Amino acid sequence: MTVRVVELASVAPQRWRNGGGVTRELLAWPAGSGADWQLRVSVADIERDGPFSAYPGVQRCFAVLDGAGVSLRFGAVAHVLDNDSPPLAFDGADAPDCRLIDGPTRDLNLMVRAGAGRACLCAVGDALEAAGPARWRGLYTAVRLQLVVGTESPLPLRPHSLAWSDAPIGSWRLLPAAGEPPRAWWLAST
């Protein structure tokens, strides 16, 4: 199987330079690219109000995983996001000011550099299958579930895991645990 899995608990947190939180980088693709990544997936724990870092030439997607949420202000426009909000996509050069609504949050981030495709991050909701062409495809889950890729056997995923592949493989389908909603997000670079 060409799907790789990274569990959040296995990644050491890196403190932000401004002291406002920590990030766990789940993936910088392609492997070994260091600072020259084309696609990056991370989970951030925002501990206090402050500005986001600017990433010129990068498309960013942001979703709240846990906590009461945030207000991201882009100039005069504010977007209030909580864990029921759809992910927000924005130009990485536009670094918003972040205000916590009621305490710390944990957030999922997908960043794709210009020329590496178009970033796509969406909550699974009722869309238990992802199909179609993608340069890179991933699934982040906050709950236990199984992932079926093409005709392979189900791959069990633990809570807070990223499954991903850069190989051209068939459709991805979820098998949620009985009685538990699939609190998960599809990620792609198309």
Backbone hydrogen bonds, N-H to C=O, Kabsch-Sander energy under -0.5 kcal/mol:
donor,donor_aa,acceptor,acceptor_aa,energy
4,R,164,W,-3.0
6,V,162,L,-2.7
8,L,160,H,-2.9
10,S,7,E,-1.7
11,V,8,L,-1.8
12,A,10,S,-0.5
14,Q,23,T,-2.6
16,W,21,G,-2.5
19,G,16,W,-1.3
22,V,45,D,-1.7
23,T,14,Q,-2.2
24,R,43,V,-2.8
25,E,23,T,-0.6
26,L,24,R,-0.8
26,L,41,V,-1.7
27,L,41,V,-1.9
29,W,39,L,-3.2
33,S,30,P,-1.7
36,D,33,S,-2.4
37,W,34,G,-0.8
38,Q,29,W,-3.4
39,L,29,W,-1.9
40,R,111,M,-2.7
41,V,27,L,-2.4
42,S,109,N,-2.1
43,V,24,R,-2.2
44,A,107,D,-2.6
45,D,22,V,-2.8
46,I,44,A,-0.7
46,I,105,T,-2.1
47,E,20,G,-2.9
47,E,45,D,-0.6
48,R,20,G,-1.3
50,G,98,C,-2.4
52,F,96,P,-2.8
55,Y,92,G,-3.5
58,V,55,Y,-1.4
59,Q,112,V,-3.1
60,R,58,V,-0.5
60,R,90,F,-3.1
61,C,110,L,-2.4
62,F,88,L,-2.3
63,A,108,L,-2.2
64,V,82,D,-0.5
65,L,106,R,-3.1
66,D,106,R,-1.8
70,V,81,L,-2.3
71,S,99,R,-2.5
72,L,70,V,-0.5
72,L,79,H,-2.9
73,R,71,S,-0.6
73,R,97,D,-2.8
74,F,72,L,-0.6
74,F,77,V,-3.6
75,G,73,R,-0.7
77,V,74,F,-2.0
79,H,72,L,-2.6
80,V,78,A,-0.5
81,L,70,V,-3.0
81,L,79,H,-0.6
83,N,67,G,-0.5
85,S,82,D,-1.6
88,L,62,F,-2.8
90,F,60,R,-2.7
92,G,58,V,-3.4
94,D,91,D,-1.7
95,A,93,A,-1.4
97,D,73,R,-2.2
98,C,50,G,-2.4
99,R,71,S,-2.1
101,I,69,G,-2.4
102,D,103,G,-0.6
105,T,46,I,-1.7
106,R,66,D,-2.1
107,D,44,A,-2.9
108,L,63,A,-3.0
109,N,42,S,-2.8
110,L,61,C,-2.3
111,M,40,R,-2.6
112,V,59,Q,-2.4
113,R,38,Q,-2.6
114,A,57,G,-2.9
116,A,113,R,-2.2
120,C,188,A,-2.1
122,C,186,W,-2.2
124,V,184,A,-3.1
127,A,124,V,-2.6
128,L,126,D,-1.8
130,A,172,W,-3.0
135,R,189,S,-2.4
136,W,189,S,-1.4
137,R,165,S,-2.5
138,G,187,L,-2.9
139,L,163,A,-2.5
140,Y,185,W,-2.5
141,T,161,S,-2.4
142,A,183,R,-2.7
143,V,183,R,-0.5
145,L,157,L,-1.7
146,Q,175,L,-1.7
147,L,155,L,-2.5
148,V,173,R,-3.4
149,V,147,L,-0.6
150,G,148,V,-0.6
150,G,171,S,-3.3
152,E,149,V,-2.4
155,L,147,L,-3.0
157,L,145,L,-3.3
160,H,141,T,-1.6
161,S,141,T,-1.4
162,L,6,V,-3.0
163,A,139,L,-2.7
163,A,161,S,-0.5
164,W,4,R,-2.7
165,S,137,R,-2.3
169,I,167,A,-1.7
172,W,130,A,-2.9
173,R,148,V,-2.7
174,L,128,L,-2.8
175,L,146,Q,-2.9
177,A,144,R,-0.9
180,E,177,A,-2.1
183,R,181,P,-2.0
184,A,182,P,-1.8
185,W,140,Y,-2.7
186,W,122,C,-2.7
187,L,138,G,-2.6
188,A,120,C,-2.1
189,S,136,W,-2.2
190,T,118,R,-2.2
